[in-house]
Amino acid sequence: MADLRINLAGIESPNPFWLASAPPTNSGYQVQRAFEAGWGGAVWKTLGEPIINVTSRFAALHYGGQRVMGFNNIELITDRPLEENLREMEETKRLYPKHTLIASLMVEHKREAWHEIVKQVEAVGVDGLELNFGCPHGMAERGMGSAVGQHPDLIRQQVEWVKEVAETPVIVKLTPNITDIRYTARAASEGGADAISMINTINSLMGVDLDSWLPIPHVDGKGAHGGYCGPAVKPIALNMVAECARDPHVGIPISGIGGISTWQDAVEFLLMGASGVQVCTAAMHHGFRIVEDMIDGLNNYLDQRGIASVMDIVGKAVHTYSDWGNLNLNYKIVARIHEETCINCNKCHIACEDTSHQCIDIVRDERTGKEKLVVREEDCVGCNLCSIVCPVEGTIEMVEIPTGEPPLTWNQRQAALAAGKSCGIESES
């Protein structure tokens, strides 16, 4: 079997699957149960000045018959005394010395406050620190969480304060509630962070009850924005991981978070530059034992490909992720419909006719007299819409058509036009 051990900025773990800092890591009892189930590590629920939580706290988006497609929460950091958390963390590390235990921290914008809590948590034997600059609700209104994570200068300064006293690796957890996460990732790196983790939850309002007209969830008739997570946020998280992984100005390891529910999700994050992954919503939905399927699936995937170590796939797809201007304008694919599996639902025709390029015709088969769907390949732009809406997997295939033209990107085209102008050659209007 493949070696699933990872090393994230000097933090070693028996496998890449960690529980994220959240309700599942609120106590020693929970984290110890998770380690028994097979999780390689856990990031303890964020420590700081204990707060008072509200009820209710959670809401979910169900879509197309799938439960918990998206998840929203207005829960804050730990509501238990720091001393109680520290005692349970020390006990957990003593009982499970080979598992990874990370302390998530959030305190006010004061150098001495960071120094004090870092020393306290490192004294109980944690393997690393995660600075929570991502929480979008409740704490942000108090000048912490994403209120810090949206300002590169504040990130840089507070990381520097932590690094003055920290003896274990420092991970900075970033907020997605920002225009370009690369700037805050760069600030974390400049401040001396050993790694970054992303993404924290996204600002959201899950819904409004159509009978009561109250926000979902609500607390005694009032609601507030919360943090959105779950499978629905995976594409957003994966993009942000990839952007930071390919940015030479970031240059530090990444712990991937956001909608990871299966081993396949985890592999995608690893290929796009994450050295490990963190999971929350899937564990809350299905329980800790989902990690068994994740471990088995990852093992089988690596074995089938003859890959000896999970670390060997980290970042292997990053070079394929680029800017739009670097894509080949002369690459062409078209849709082809396989009659033998087509059920003639006409969804592809409707989608193409109403919302795309009107290149799928309904024609009568001269041999059978029955109607069939045919793509006019000369008019097909290869948008993929028909294959996406088709309910029968594989019935519509997107096929590459050789154009005979050399690769040409938008950037190359513009450079050639500019060169033509400079030489007195007329460019196209």
Legacy VTK file of the C-alpha trace (Angstrom):
# vtk DataFile Version 3.0
C-alpha trace
ASCII
DATASET POLYDATA
POINTS 429 float
0.000 0.000 0.000
1.078 3.545 -0.662
2.630 5.683 2.043
-0.052 8.152 3.172
2.171 10.067 5.573
2.498 13.780 4.900
4.768 16.575 5.990
3.192 20.021 6.051
5.816 22.650 6.822
7.547 20.288 9.229
4.321 18.955 10.745
4.196 15.200 10.239
0.919 13.305 10.063
0.022 9.626 9.463
-2.317 10.614 6.604
-3.470 13.815 4.871
-6.961 13.826 6.398
-7.429 16.300 9.244
-10.565 17.564 10.920
-10.887 21.321 10.532
-11.301 23.655 13.463
-15.062 23.527 13.998
-17.786 21.861 16.107
-16.323 18.339 15.510
-13.098 19.352 17.312
-14.689 21.089 20.279
-13.493 18.661 22.962
-11.003 15.967 23.813
-13.745 13.360 23.672
-14.522 14.230 20.052
-10.928 14.490 18.847
-9.991 11.205 20.489
-12.967 9.497 18.818
-11.821 10.957 15.516
-8.294 9.625 15.956
-9.696 6.196 16.780
-11.693 6.347 13.526
-8.531 7.007 11.533
-8.196 10.760 11.086
-4.546 11.720 10.770
-4.925 15.028 12.551
-7.277 17.589 14.009
-7.281 21.342 14.373
-8.828 22.078 17.766
-11.783 24.426 17.801
-10.492 27.982 17.940
-9.206 29.094 21.335
-9.389 32.631 22.646
-11.470 34.545 25.102
-14.493 32.228 25.579
-17.723 33.577 24.119
-21.427 32.923 24.547
-22.985 31.177 21.569
-26.583 31.581 20.442
-29.321 29.143 19.449
-30.172 28.266 16.782
-26.881 28.133 14.877
-26.994 25.955 11.764
-28.870 25.822 8.465
-28.428 23.768 5.308
-29.125 23.982 1.603
-30.637 20.824 0.099
-30.678 20.567 -3.673
-31.894 18.010 -6.184
-32.622 15.432 -3.542
-29.194 15.732 -1.948
-29.077 16.688 1.700
-26.597 19.294 2.934
-25.331 20.498 -0.416
-24.367 23.646 1.437
-24.085 24.403 5.145
-24.323 27.652 7.076
-23.406 28.392 10.666
-23.401 31.348 13.030
-21.451 29.541 15.750
-18.344 31.265 17.080
-15.105 30.118 18.716
-14.884 28.006 21.869
-17.391 28.698 24.606
-15.375 26.659 27.124
-12.658 27.975 29.482
-9.138 27.978 28.041
-7.831 25.905 30.944
-10.358 23.159 30.203
-9.388 23.059 26.540
-5.676 23.005 27.335
-6.106 20.124 29.770
-7.981 18.053 27.202
-5.493 18.900 24.465
-2.607 17.729 26.611
-4.446 14.497 27.434
-5.294 13.886 23.776
-1.697 14.356 22.645
-0.469 12.052 25.394
-2.912 9.322 24.356
-2.333 9.761 20.609
1.275 10.922 20.211
1.538 9.901 16.541
-1.522 11.890 15.484
-1.324 15.560 14.579
-2.843 18.097 16.943
-3.010 21.736 15.871
-4.191 24.609 18.056
-6.408 27.176 16.315
-6.004 30.613 17.885
-7.812 33.953 17.772
-7.143 36.857 20.104
-7.399 40.625 19.966
-4.922 42.729 18.027
-2.309 42.943 20.773
1.234 41.612 20.699
1.170 40.474 24.323
-2.131 38.639 23.830
-0.653 36.573 20.993
2.534 35.895 22.954
0.601 34.691 25.969
-1.741 32.260 24.201
1.029 30.842 21.999
3.109 29.983 25.047
0.119 28.422 26.791
-0.867 26.104 23.953
2.670 25.095 23.047
3.239 24.113 26.666
0.677 21.278 26.303
2.513 19.719 23.369
0.638 20.717 20.212
2.328 20.047 16.874
1.554 23.433 15.368
-0.539 26.586 15.453
-3.271 27.791 13.102
-4.035 31.495 13.315
-7.722 32.012 12.568
-7.920 35.082 10.326
-10.944 33.743 8.498
-14.067 33.576 10.687
-16.577 35.838 8.883
-19.218 36.358 11.562
-19.434 37.376 15.190
-15.710 37.626 15.807
-15.178 39.883 12.781
-17.508 42.417 14.351
-15.122 42.448 17.314
-12.081 43.212 15.146
-10.849 39.615 14.859
-11.206 36.765 12.359
-11.858 37.988 8.815
-11.653 41.597 10.015
-7.920 40.882 10.220
-7.837 38.453 7.309
-9.047 41.081 4.839
-6.057 43.350 5.533
-2.608 42.138 4.432
-0.785 44.554 6.731
-2.635 43.260 9.810
-1.956 39.658 8.824
1.719 40.364 8.331
2.036 42.150 11.661
0.219 39.550 13.752
2.105 36.669 12.138
5.342 38.450 12.994
4.208 38.750 16.616
3.423 35.044 16.787
6.715 34.053 15.165
8.597 36.004 17.831
7.708 33.339 20.404
6.383 30.310 18.528
8.485 27.147 18.623
6.142 25.075 16.440
5.136 25.695 12.789
2.625 28.481 12.204
-0.262 28.059 9.740
-2.365 31.080 8.760
-6.031 30.391 7.966
-7.277 32.751 5.272
-10.707 34.193 4.557
-12.268 33.836 1.096
-14.255 37.027 1.669
-11.773 39.110 -0.272
-11.194 40.106 -3.889
-7.863 38.305 -4.386
-6.661 35.835 -1.755
-3.127 35.884 -3.141
-2.448 39.230 -1.496
-3.285 38.017 1.989
-1.417 34.755 1.349
1.641 36.753 0.353
1.333 38.841 3.511
1.246 35.688 5.640
4.353 34.429 3.892
6.125 37.763 4.309
5.291 37.716 8.016
7.072 34.388 8.386
4.180 31.919 8.284
5.261 28.342 7.669
2.046 27.445 5.823
-1.416 28.712 4.959
-4.805 26.997 5.173
-7.788 27.868 3.018
-10.588 28.512 2.769
-12.546 29.528 5.800
-16.284 29.987 5.373
-17.981 32.401 2.978
-20.351 35.198 4.050
-23.896 33.991 3.516
-27.565 34.172 4.359
-28.989 30.696 3.907
-32.582 31.720 3.272
-35.803 33.333 4.409
-38.794 31.368 5.708
-41.693 32.100 3.353
-44.306 31.684 6.076
-42.741 33.614 8.945
-40.521 35.899 6.803
-37.680 35.243 9.238
-34.045 34.615 8.263
-32.820 31.000 8.359
-31.556 30.365 10.976
-32.993 32.974 13.296
-32.476 33.755 16.960
-35.650 35.013 18.611
-36.857 36.668 15.436
-33.567 38.067 14.134
-30.852 36.608 11.899
-27.294 37.458 10.952
-24.924 36.522 8.172
-23.055 33.280 8.750
-20.298 31.176 7.279
-21.076 29.019 4.220
-19.311 25.702 3.629
-19.983 22.172 2.388
-19.808 20.604 -1.097
-21.181 23.737 -2.778
-18.057 25.773 -1.928
-15.514 23.248 -3.237
-14.959 24.939 -6.644
-14.313 28.278 -4.929
-11.875 26.732 -2.479
-10.068 24.703 -5.140
-9.550 27.803 -7.254
-8.076 29.737 -4.339
-5.732 26.882 -3.428
-4.564 26.659 -7.045
-4.063 30.421 -7.324
-1.838 30.468 -4.247
-0.002 27.288 -5.215
1.044 28.781 -8.564
1.947 32.198 -7.143
5.737 32.429 -6.689
5.273 35.211 -4.141
3.418 32.869 -1.752
5.806 29.927 -1.820
4.729 28.102 1.352
2.766 24.845 1.846
-1.029 24.813 1.811
-3.588 22.950 3.889
-6.677 22.682 1.673
-10.165 23.261 3.093
-13.590 23.680 1.524
-16.249 21.182 0.547
-14.023 18.102 0.735
-16.331 15.118 1.157
-14.636 12.207 -0.637
-11.195 10.848 -1.420
-11.649 12.172 -4.955
-12.116 15.693 -3.603
-8.969 15.293 -1.530
-6.931 14.133 -4.528
-8.031 17.188 -6.507
-6.823 19.505 -3.737
-3.527 17.620 -3.460
-2.953 17.779 -7.215
-3.647 21.510 -7.139
-1.016 22.181 -4.505
-2.338 21.271 -1.065
-0.033 19.126 1.077
-2.973 17.937 3.162
-6.693 18.570 3.576
-9.106 19.519 6.329
-12.715 18.341 6.549
-15.680 19.582 8.561
-19.133 19.519 6.934
-18.828 15.956 5.620
-17.939 14.722 9.113
-20.884 16.606 10.591
-23.168 15.062 7.981
-21.928 11.470 8.050
-19.830 11.051 11.194
-16.143 10.417 11.787
-16.026 7.033 10.068
-16.210 8.581 6.608
-12.431 8.827 6.879
-12.243 5.064 6.370
-13.579 5.425 2.819
-11.270 8.372 2.230
-8.213 6.400 3.300
-9.185 3.281 1.317
-10.015 5.292 -1.787
-6.752 7.253 -1.682
-4.758 4.073 -1.109
-6.389 2.328 -4.070
-5.943 5.354 -6.317
-2.227 5.593 -5.581
-1.692 1.836 -5.856
-3.456 1.621 -9.217
-1.189 4.330 -10.553
1.953 2.851 -9.051
2.582 5.906 -6.878
4.570 5.109 -3.741
3.743 8.143 -1.590
0.864 10.585 -1.388
3.402 13.409 -1.262
4.396 12.483 -4.810
1.133 13.892 -6.207
1.190 17.202 -4.339
1.074 20.047 -6.846
1.343 17.832 -9.926
-1.536 19.623 -11.689
-0.587 23.191 -10.758
1.311 23.785 -14.016
-1.905 23.123 -15.972
-3.748 25.994 -14.251
-3.141 29.320 -15.933
-4.683 32.617 -16.993
-7.338 32.766 -19.737
-4.926 34.617 -21.993
-2.661 31.563 -22.114
-5.321 29.178 -23.485
-5.026 27.831 -27.030
-7.527 29.597 -29.294
-6.981 27.004 -32.035
-8.021 24.015 -29.906
-11.421 22.679 -31.013
-13.852 20.117 -29.620
-17.361 19.249 -30.750
-20.243 17.243 -29.343
-21.167 13.823 -30.721
-24.323 11.992 -29.664
-24.259 8.188 -29.362
-27.618 6.991 -30.686
-27.429 3.600 -28.994
-27.698 5.099 -25.500
-29.704 8.255 -26.277
-33.156 8.202 -24.633
-34.488 11.067 -26.788
-35.353 13.257 -23.844
-34.336 16.249 -26.008
-32.762 18.100 -23.086
-29.613 18.708 -25.122
-31.623 20.127 -28.021
-33.612 22.436 -25.746
-30.518 23.675 -23.913
-28.628 24.280 -27.149
-31.575 25.842 -28.983
-32.622 28.173 -26.171
-29.364 29.076 -24.457
-26.378 28.140 -26.593
-25.584 27.965 -30.348
-28.549 26.196 -32.002
-26.436 23.404 -33.491
-28.390 20.277 -32.443
-31.098 19.286 -34.928
-34.001 16.883 -34.560
-34.044 14.849 -37.789
-35.946 11.823 -39.000
-33.907 8.664 -39.514
-34.659 7.508 -43.078
-33.931 3.910 -42.109
-36.149 3.624 -39.027
-38.507 6.540 -39.512
-37.820 7.658 -35.935
-36.565 11.050 -34.830
-32.979 11.379 -33.667
-30.653 14.149 -32.503
-27.727 15.189 -34.676
-25.025 17.767 -34.000
-24.000 20.080 -36.826
-20.324 19.935 -36.011
-19.396 22.887 -38.228
-21.524 25.136 -35.986
-20.675 23.517 -32.626
-18.442 25.670 -30.413
-17.626 22.894 -27.937
-19.190 24.638 -24.945
-20.013 21.306 -23.171
-23.558 22.383 -22.236
-25.284 19.487 -23.997
-23.085 16.884 -22.291
-23.691 18.570 -18.935
-27.496 18.476 -19.147
-27.663 14.966 -20.668
-29.039 12.557 -18.017
-27.262 9.493 -19.487
-23.553 9.516 -18.691
-21.366 9.121 -21.777
-24.137 9.535 -24.335
-22.790 12.886 -25.490
-19.048 12.815 -26.039
-16.877 15.876 -26.524
-14.396 15.000 -29.265
-11.243 16.877 -30.272
-11.165 17.967 -33.918
-7.694 18.625 -35.411
-7.587 22.108 -36.916
-4.181 21.923 -38.530
-3.348 25.253 -36.914
-0.450 25.739 -34.479
-1.325 26.653 -30.893
-2.179 30.327 -30.531
-3.051 32.112 -27.298
-4.735 35.469 -26.859
-1.522 36.858 -25.391
0.486 35.627 -28.393
-2.097 37.035 -30.767
-2.012 40.463 -29.142
1.777 40.465 -29.104
1.842 39.582 -32.804
-0.630 42.362 -33.598
1.456 44.828 -31.630
4.590 43.740 -33.455
2.769 44.078 -36.762
1.761 47.616 -35.946
5.303 48.559 -34.987
6.507 47.251 -38.359
3.898 49.223 -40.240
1.665 46.218 -40.877
-2.028 46.904 -40.630
-3.782 44.970 -37.873
-7.347 43.788 -37.953
-9.833 46.392 -36.754
LINES 1 430
429 0 1 2 3 4 5 6 7 8 9 10 11 12 13 14 15 16 17 18 19 20 21 22 23 24 25 26 27 28 29 30 31 32 33 34 35 36 37 38 39 40 41 42 43 44 45 46 47 48 49 50 51 52 53 54 55 56 57 58 59 60 61 62 63 64 65 66 67 68 69 70 71 72 73 74 75 76 77 78 79 80 81 82 83 84 85 86 87 88 89 90 91 92 93 94 95 96 97 98 99 100 101 102 103 104 105 106 107 108 109 110 111 112 113 114 115 116 117 118 119 120 121 122 123 124 125 126 127 128 129 130 131 132 133 134 135 136 137 138 139 140 141 142 143 144 145 146 147 148 149 150 151 152 153 154 155 156 157 158 159 160 161 162 163 164 165 166 167 168 169 170 171 172 173 174 175 176 177 178 179 180 181 182 183 184 185 186 187 188 189 190 191 192 193 194 195 196 197 198 199 200 201 202 203 204 205 206 207 208 209 210 211 212 213 214 215 216 217 218 219 220 221 222 223 224 225 226 227 228 229 230 231 232 233 234 235 236 237 238 239 240 241 242 243 244 245 246 247 248 249 250 251 252 253 254 255 256 257 258 259 260 261 262 263 264 265 266 267 268 269 270 271 272 273 274 275 276 277 278 279 280 281 282 283 284 285 286 287 288 289 290 291 292 293 294 295 296 297 298 299 300 301 302 303 304 305 306 307 308 309 310 311 312 313 314 315 316 317 318 319 320 321 322 323 324 325 326 327 328 329 330 331 332 333 334 335 336 337 338 339 340 341 342 343 344 345 346 347 348 349 350 351 352 353 354 355 356 357 358 359 360 361 362 363 364 365 366 367 368 369 370 371 372 373 374 375 376 377 378 379 380 381 382 383 384 385 386 387 388 389 390 391 392 393 394 395 396 397 398 399 400 401 402 403 404 405 406 407 408 409 410 411 412 413 414 415 416 417 418 419 420 421 422 423 424 425 426 427 428
